[in-house]
Amino acid sequence: MRNYIKLSLALLVFISMMSFTDSTTLPMNTNSKSTTVANDTLTWKLLGDIKYIRKKHATYGEVEFPQVNMKLKMMQKKTIFMSGFIVPIDNKNYALSKNVFAACFFCGKSGPETIAGIKFKGGAFPKLKTDTYVTLKGTFRYNETDVEDWIYHIEDAVIVSQSK
């Protein structure tokens, strides 16, 4: 029995260590050419690990301000890879969403932590269709103070892959 416990603990430690390794590429077959696409370094699960605290706001009265977790704080201004669905905001802005448009934050089916504003590199505005699934590479930024802005941002974004 004692050996079984030791073996179980060793297996648990091994699995935990493997989940923290940084495997940065996965092979992906596109038009029968082999290319490489990075794994997501920022996940919706991690973005969803957020708390809110009520504070007074000069314009809106009492407001719930986000409190970003420490893992995300350490990723501030770091290069990340992230996948999600494109949601057009207006004729000059897109957001990356955990969910398709029909179930996104704006429809009331999700929270503000399920969407991230996108600013493409060089001010580019690629033509993207709603609900296109993309993987972006960009610089992560979070916001805990401006209630009129996204909580999460991907800046200097470039599309690494996209599906129709």
C-alpha positions as CSV (number, residue, x, y, z in Angstrom):
1,M,0.0,0.0,0.0
2,R,2.8,2.4,0.9
3,N,4.5,1.8,-2.6
4,Y,1.1,2.5,-4.2
5,I,0.9,5.9,-2.4
6,K,4.5,6.8,-3.4
7,L,3.8,5.8,-7.0
8,S,0.6,7.9,-7.1
9,L,2.4,10.9,-5.7
10,A,5.2,10.5,-8.2
11,L,2.7,10.3,-11.0
12,L,0.8,13.4,-9.8
13,V,4.1,15.4,-9.5
14,F,5.1,14.3,-13.0
15,I,1.7,15.3,-14.5
16,S,1.9,18.6,-12.7
17,M,5.4,19.3,-14.0
18,M,4.3,18.4,-17.6
19,S,1.4,20.9,-17.4
20,F,3.9,23.7,-16.7
21,T,6.3,22.9,-19.5
22,D,6.5,25.4,-22.3
23,S,5.9,23.4,-25.5
24,T,5.5,26.3,-27.9
25,T,4.7,24.6,-31.1
26,L,2.3,22.1,-32.6
27,P,2.5,20.8,-36.1
28,M,-0.5,21.9,-38.2
29,N,-1.3,20.8,-41.7
30,T,-2.5,23.6,-43.9
31,N,-3.0,22.9,-47.6
32,S,-0.8,19.9,-47.3
33,K,2.2,22.0,-46.3
34,S,3.6,21.5,-42.9
35,T,3.6,24.6,-40.8
36,T,4.0,25.3,-37.1
37,V,1.5,27.2,-34.9
38,A,2.2,28.2,-31.3
39,N,0.2,26.8,-28.4
40,D,-2.0,29.3,-26.6
41,T,0.0,30.8,-23.7
42,L,-3.1,32.7,-22.5
43,T,-6.3,30.7,-21.9
44,W,-9.9,31.6,-21.3
45,K,-9.8,29.6,-18.1
46,L,-7.0,31.8,-16.8
47,L,-8.8,35.0,-17.9
48,G,-11.9,33.7,-16.2
49,D,-10.1,33.4,-12.8
50,I,-11.0,37.0,-11.8
51,K,-12.6,38.7,-8.8
52,Y,-14.5,42.0,-8.6
53,I,-14.6,44.5,-5.8
54,R,-17.2,47.3,-5.4
55,K,-15.8,50.9,-5.4
56,K,-17.1,54.3,-5.8
57,H,-16.8,55.8,-9.3
58,A,-17.1,59.6,-9.9
59,T,-19.5,59.2,-12.9
60,Y,-21.3,55.9,-12.3
61,G,-21.6,55.6,-8.5
62,E,-20.8,52.2,-7.2
63,V,-19.1,50.0,-9.7
64,E,-17.5,46.5,-9.6
65,F,-13.9,46.8,-10.6
66,P,-12.0,43.7,-11.8
67,Q,-9.1,42.3,-9.8
68,V,-6.8,40.3,-12.1
69,N,-5.1,37.3,-10.7
70,M,-1.3,37.2,-10.1
71,K,-0.5,34.9,-13.1
72,L,-2.1,37.4,-15.4
73,K,-0.4,40.3,-13.7
74,M,3.0,38.6,-14.5
75,M,2.0,38.4,-18.2
76,Q,1.4,42.2,-18.5
77,K,3.2,43.5,-21.6
78,K,4.5,40.0,-22.5
79,T,4.1,38.3,-25.8
80,I,1.2,35.8,-25.8
81,F,-0.6,33.5,-28.1
82,M,-4.4,33.2,-27.8
83,S,-7.3,31.6,-29.7
84,G,-10.9,32.6,-29.9
85,F,-13.7,33.9,-32.1
86,I,-13.7,37.2,-33.9
87,V,-16.4,39.6,-32.9
88,P,-16.6,42.9,-34.8
89,I,-17.2,45.9,-32.5
90,D,-17.5,48.6,-35.1
91,N,-16.0,49.4,-38.5
92,K,-12.5,49.9,-36.9
93,N,-12.4,47.4,-34.0
94,Y,-12.5,43.7,-33.3
95,A,-12.6,41.7,-30.1
96,L,-11.5,38.1,-29.4
97,S,-14.2,36.2,-27.7
98,K,-14.3,32.9,-25.8
99,N,-17.7,32.3,-27.4
100,V,-19.3,32.8,-30.8
101,F,-21.2,36.0,-31.3
102,A,-24.6,34.5,-30.4
103,A,-23.3,33.6,-27.0
104,C,-20.8,36.4,-26.4
105,F,-20.6,39.0,-23.7
106,F,-22.8,41.5,-25.5
107,C,-25.7,39.1,-25.6
108,G,-25.6,38.7,-21.8
109,K,-24.6,35.1,-21.8
110,S,-21.1,35.7,-20.6
111,G,-19.0,38.0,-18.4
112,P,-16.6,40.7,-19.5
113,E,-13.7,38.3,-18.8
114,T,-14.7,36.3,-21.9
115,I,-13.6,39.0,-24.4
116,A,-10.4,40.9,-25.2
117,G,-10.0,44.0,-27.3
118,I,-7.7,43.6,-30.3
119,K,-5.4,46.2,-31.8
120,F,-3.6,44.9,-34.8
121,K,0.1,45.6,-35.5
122,G,0.7,48.8,-37.4
123,G,-3.0,49.8,-37.1
124,A,-4.0,47.2,-39.7
125,F,-7.6,46.3,-39.9
126,P,-7.8,42.9,-41.7
127,K,-11.2,41.9,-43.2
128,L,-12.4,39.2,-40.9
129,K,-15.9,37.6,-40.7
130,T,-17.8,37.3,-37.4
131,D,-17.1,34.0,-35.6
132,T,-13.9,33.3,-37.5
133,Y,-11.7,31.2,-35.2
134,V,-8.2,32.7,-35.0
135,T,-5.0,32.3,-33.0
136,L,-3.3,35.6,-32.4
137,K,0.2,36.6,-31.3
138,G,0.4,39.9,-29.5
139,T,1.2,41.8,-26.4
140,F,-1.1,41.2,-23.4
141,R,-2.4,44.1,-21.4
142,Y,-4.9,44.1,-18.6
143,N,-7.0,47.0,-17.2
144,E,-8.3,47.2,-13.6
145,T,-9.2,50.9,-13.4
146,D,-11.0,52.2,-16.5
147,V,-14.6,50.9,-16.4
148,E,-15.2,52.2,-20.0
149,D,-12.5,49.9,-21.4
150,W,-12.0,46.2,-21.9
151,I,-10.5,44.3,-19.0
152,Y,-8.1,42.4,-21.4
153,H,-6.3,43.6,-24.5
154,I,-4.2,42.0,-27.2
155,E,-2.0,44.7,-28.7
156,D,0.3,44.6,-31.8
157,A,-1.7,41.5,-32.7
158,V,-1.0,39.4,-35.8
159,I,-3.0,36.4,-37.0
160,V,-1.0,33.2,-36.6
161,S,-3.8,30.9,-37.9
162,Q,-7.5,31.2,-38.8
163,S,-10.3,28.8,-39.6
164,K,-13.4,29.5,-41.6
